[in-house]
């Protein structure tokens, strides 16, 4: 299991992600189901959470950018393309699947 907490910035919204891997699946099949629980005070991510409950980690992480289910659902409900929530969800999926180490990431913006 991996958890992610994404603080989205000026909007003040937070996205909480819990990603759980089905460890009974063989990684040699090139398929790894990850169950997602997403909660947020953002009304757009509340809609995303209802639809984005499970993904295949390999399809999300190893295929062409913007072709996975996470981006597909994000595009349906979020009007803000630079929202860091989508990358935070993907990083959490990656860790849950054993494809990355759990490390903090951040974006610092100054003017």
Secondary structure, 3 states (H helix, E strand, C coil): CEEEEEECCCCCCEEEEEEEECCCCCHHHCCCEEEEEEEECCHHHHHHHHHCCEEEHHHHHHCCCCCCHHHHHHHHHCCCCCCCHHHHHHHHHHHHCCCCCCCCCCCCCCC
